[in-house]
Amino acid sequence: NIWYPRYVTFPRAWFFALSGQRMYLGIKDIVSKIYQKFQFDLIHAHSLLPDGFAGTLVRKKIGVPLIVTIHGSDLLIYPYRNKKIFSHSLKVLNNTSRIITVSYHLKNKCYNEFNVPEEKIKVIPNGFNHRAFNFKPTYFKKRKVNNQFIILFIGHIIKAKGIFDLLNAIIIIRKLEQNIYKRISWVVVGQGTDIAEFKEHLRTFDIDNVIEVIGQVPHEKISEYMKNADFVILPSWSEGLPTVLVEAMASGLPIIATKVGGIPEIVNKDTGVLVEPKNPEDLARGIINAITKKWDRQLICEYAKNYTWEKNAEKTIEIYNKVLNNVR
């Protein structure tokens, strides 16, 4: 069963340090009612704040083990906003039975900067739905015409996703490589706080004719956009392990992405091109290298099969069993 309790939140992450307490106040009655009928054995929270902190309070009340999965920004960005958020994030890390991270980059950060015992941390990468995301060579060959390329961005339209670095890279390509520039169309899927500024930049630099801004779409439609693309690009400044990249590779798409977070753990010379973050010049070079290289899309698809949700679930259940049996 899925429940949707409400709790107070504020815009622009105001008072975020107390978000865990507010979530707890919103869920505690529902959790108590659930526990009366279904005496669950453990709690699994996703992200340190607010979910993980609320989980520590539920754990204290009910007395069952708590597992927290860290996805990226909850460890890489939020704790450094102020001392209170850092303190509450550390409290969650210290009051869990086990921590799951989606990348080794996050695991190392837990261990090196937050002093979490290494044996307490398990890496389980994100996965993809192989029924929705898959590669069909015949479909790809049928669609390909005139040696044109479609590069797809999927994500939040915010500066930290490198969306303005991407615009600058496109301008650089237009200036230096006109022939390549004319062969690329861009599709941007997503919504975010910087979308108005983003669209204004498109008009200012006269590139709105080569970039289609779709906006936010339901997740089940993402696979359709991938089937009509040649590459997926993600020039983020910070990441955990983006699910969208695994889904792209499962669709046979090479990746153009920055060397941040867990991205280098899944993108190699056979599956994509890595560039420096916050560096439009390097991003432009990476885009050019990607479209001029011959890719084995079937190999990329096969590589992605290491990251299915089924494998994620098997590893997660293994952690559940170890926690419940007090096994490290």
WOTAVEN-V288387 format. One record per residue. N is the residue number from 0. RES is the residue in one small letter. NEAR is the number of other ideal C-beta (glycine too) atoms within 12 Angstrom. D_FIRST is the distance of its C-alpha to the first C-alpha in Angstrom with 1 decimal. Layout:
# WOTAVEN-V288387
<<N/RES/NEAR/D_FIRST> <N/RES/NEAR/D_FIRST>>
This chain:
# WOTAVEN-V288387
<<0/n/9/0.0> <1/i/6/3.8> <2/w/13/6.6> <3/y/9/10.2> <4/p/20/12.7> <5/r/13/16.3> <6/y/23/19.2> <7/v/18/22.8> <8/t/18/23.9> <9/f/14/27.5> <10/p/9/29.1> <11/r/9/30.9> <12/a/20/29.0> <13/w/15/31.1> <14/f/21/30.5> <15/f/33/28.0> <16/a/27/29.1> <17/l/25/27.4> <18/s/33/24.1> <19/g/39/22.4> <20/q/25/23.5> <21/r/27/22.4> <22/m/32/18.9> <23/y/33/18.9> <24/l/22/20.2> <25/g/24/17.5> <26/i/30/14.6> <27/k/25/16.4> <28/d/18/15.9> <29/i/24/12.1> <30/v/29/12.1> <31/s/18/14.7> <32/k/14/12.9> <33/i/20/9.9> <34/y/21/12.8> <35/q/12/14.7> <36/k/11/12.3> <37/f/15/11.0> <38/q/13/13.9> <39/f/22/12.8> <40/d/20/15.9> <41/l/28/15.8> <42/i/37/14.6> <43/h/31/14.8> <44/a/38/15.8> <45/h/28/17.2> <46/s/35/20.6> <47/l/50/23.0> <48/l/44/22.9> <49/p/37/21.1> <50/d/34/18.0> <51/g/41/20.1> <52/f/44/22.1> <53/a/38/19.3> <54/g/39/18.1> <55/t/35/21.6> <56/l/29/21.5> <57/v/36/18.3> <58/r/32/19.9> <59/k/18/23.1> <60/k/19/21.6> <61/i/23/19.5> <62/g/15/21.6> <63/v/25/19.4> <64/p/29/20.4> <65/l/39/19.4> <66/i/38/19.4> <67/v/47/20.0> <68/t/40/20.4> <69/i/48/23.2> <70/h/35/23.4> <71/g/33/26.9> <72/s/32/27.8> <73/d/41/26.0> <74/l/44/28.8> <75/l/34/31.5> <76/i/30/31.9> <77/y/31/30.1> <78/p/32/31.6> <79/y/21/35.1> <80/r/23/34.8> <81/n/18/36.1> <82/k/12/36.6> <83/k/22/33.8> <84/i/30/31.1> <85/f/24/32.8> <86/s/22/32.8> <87/h/36/29.1> <88/s/43/28.2> <89/l/28/30.5> <90/k/29/29.0> <91/v/42/25.6> <92/l/39/27.4> <93/n/23/29.3> <94/n/30/26.4> <95/t/39/24.1> <96/s/36/24.3> <97/r/38/24.2> <98/i/43/24.2> <99/i/42/23.2> <100/t/43/25.2> <101/v/43/25.1> <102/s/39/28.9> <103/y/26/31.9> <104/h/32/33.2> <105/l/44/30.4> <106/k/34/30.9> <107/n/22/34.6> <108/k/33/34.2> <109/c/40/32.0> <110/y/22/34.8> <111/n/15/37.8> <112/e/19/37.1> <113/f/32/34.6> <114/n/14/36.1> <115/v/31/32.8> <116/p/18/33.9> <117/e/19/33.7> <118/e/15/32.3> <119/k/28/29.2> <120/i/35/28.3> <121/k/35/26.9> <122/v/31/27.0> <123/i/37/24.3> <124/p/37/24.9> <125/n/42/22.5> <126/g/30/22.2> <127/f/38/22.3> <128/n/24/20.9> <129/h/25/24.0> <130/r/13/23.3> <131/a/24/23.5> <132/f/36/26.1> <133/n/29/29.2> <134/f/33/33.0> <135/k/19/35.3> <136/p/19/38.9> <137/t/12/40.4> <138/y/17/38.3> <139/f/25/39.3> <140/k/13/43.0> <141/k/11/42.9> <142/r/19/41.6> <143/k/17/44.0> <144/v/12/47.1> <145/n/10/49.9> <146/n/13/48.8> <147/q/20/46.5> <148/f/35/43.4> <149/i/31/40.2> <150/i/45/38.6> <151/l/40/35.0> <152/f/47/33.5> <153/i/42/29.8> <154/g/36/28.6> <155/h/28/29.0> <156/i/32/32.4> <157/i/25/33.6> <158/k/26/36.7> <159/a/28/34.9> <160/k/39/33.7> <161/g/40/37.4> <162/i/40/37.4> <163/f/32/40.9> <164/d/37/42.2> <165/l/45/41.3> <166/l/39/43.3> <167/n/26/46.2> <168/a/41/46.0> <169/i/38/46.2> <170/i/27/49.3> <171/i/27/50.9> <172/i/35/50.4> <173/r/27/51.9> <174/k/17/54.9> <175/l/18/55.6> <176/e/22/54.3> <177/q/12/54.7> <178/n/14/54.5> <179/i/27/51.1> <180/y/28/49.9> <181/k/17/50.7> <182/r/24/48.6> <183/i/35/45.3> <184/s/25/42.8> <185/w/39/39.9> <186/v/31/36.4> <187/v/42/34.3> <188/v/39/30.6> <189/g/29/28.9> <190/q/22/29.1> <191/g/25/30.2> <192/t/18/32.5> <193/d/23/35.6> <194/i/26/35.3> <195/a/15/38.1> <196/e/18/40.4> <197/f/35/39.5> <198/k/24/40.5> <199/e/16/43.7> <200/h/27/44.7> <201/l/27/44.3> <202/r/16/46.8> <203/t/14/49.1> <204/f/23/49.5> <205/d/14/49.7> <206/i/30/46.9> <207/d/19/44.6> <208/n/16/46.1> <209/v/27/44.7> <210/i/33/41.2> <211/e/22/38.6> <212/v/29/35.9> <213/i/25/32.8> <214/g/20/30.5> <215/q/18/26.8> <216/v/20/25.1> <217/p/13/21.6> <218/h/20/20.8> <219/e/13/21.0> <220/k/17/24.7> <221/i/34/25.7> <222/s/32/26.7> <223/e/22/29.1> <224/y/34/30.9> <225/m/44/31.2> <226/k/28/32.7> <227/n/28/35.4> <228/a/40/36.2> <229/d/37/38.6> <230/f/42/37.4> <231/v/49/34.6> <232/i/50/35.9> <233/l/51/34.3> <234/p/44/37.0> <235/s/42/34.8> <236/w/30/36.4> <237/s/34/33.5> <238/e/41/30.5> <239/g/41/28.3> <240/l/41/27.6> <241/p/41/26.8> <242/t/36/24.4> <243/v/40/26.4> <244/l/50/29.4> <245/v/46/27.7> <246/e/43/26.6> <247/a/47/30.2> <248/m/47/31.8> <249/a/41/29.6> <250/s/40/31.1> <251/g/38/34.5> <252/l/45/35.2> <253/p/43/37.4> <254/i/50/36.3> <255/i/45/38.5> <256/a/50/37.1> <257/t/37/38.2> <258/k/32/38.8> <259/v/35/36.2> <260/g/40/33.3> <261/g/39/32.0> <262/i/45/33.3> <263/p/26/36.5> <264/e/31/34.4> <265/i/41/33.2> <266/v/40/36.0> <267/n/19/39.5> <268/k/18/42.7> <269/d/22/41.3> <270/t/38/38.1> <271/g/38/39.2> <272/v/36/41.4> <273/l/34/40.9> <274/v/35/42.7> <275/e/24/43.3> <276/p/28/41.0> <277/k/24/42.6> <278/n/23/45.4> <279/p/28/45.9> <280/e/20/49.0> <281/d/26/47.2> <282/l/40/44.3> <283/a/34/46.9> <284/r/24/48.5> <285/g/38/45.2> <286/i/44/44.4> <287/i/30/48.0> <288/n/24/47.7> <289/a/34/44.4> <290/i/31/45.7> <291/t/21/49.0> <292/k/21/47.6> <293/k/11/46.9> <294/w/30/43.3> <295/d/18/42.0> <296/r/35/38.8> <297/q/23/38.0> <298/l/21/38.4> <299/i/38/36.1> <300/c/33/33.4> <301/e/19/34.0> <302/y/31/33.8> <303/a/42/30.3> <304/k/23/29.0> <305/n/23/29.1> <306/y/38/26.0> <307/t/29/23.3> <308/w/25/19.6> <309/e/17/20.1> <310/k/21/22.8> <311/n/28/20.7> <312/a/17/18.0> <313/e/15/20.8> <314/k/26/22.3> <315/t/28/19.2> <316/i/19/18.6> <317/e/20/22.3> <318/i/32/22.0> <319/y/27/19.3> <320/n/18/21.6> <321/k/22/24.6> <322/v/29/23.1> <323/l/19/22.1> <324/n/14/25.6> <325/n/10/27.4> <326/v/14/28.8> <327/r/14/30.0>>
